[in-house]
Amino acid sequence: MKTENHEVIIAIVNAGYADEAMDVAREQGARGGTILHARGVAREKEAAFFGITIHADKELLMLVVEKEQRDGILNALYKAMGMEKQSQGIVFSLPVSDVAGLALPTQQTNQE
């Protein structure tokens, strides 16, 4: 179904931090997300240039949220999980043009 009211937030964090990131997102109203295991790649020069230690094992937390929630969740995730933290997180959002399978709050209460 077409939508203009949703965004996907993606948080890329060092392995072991995605559950903590999900807790932060829930505090801001996120209902759920998906965690994927990933591997980061970078050339040694880029790692030295950015002044960070590259950890190969990463986790991606993906959340489909309503646009009104986006800024609060993004800010909270970056504050708790940003590059200066041990999680060395990168957080961004992308627009969603179509969505299916989401249990919206009104649907949940109607099904109970």
Summary of the structure (lengths in Angstrom):
residues: 112
radius of gyration: 15.6
end to end distance: 23.4
largest distance: 55.6
contacts: 291
relative contact order: 0.30
helix: 35%
strand: 29%
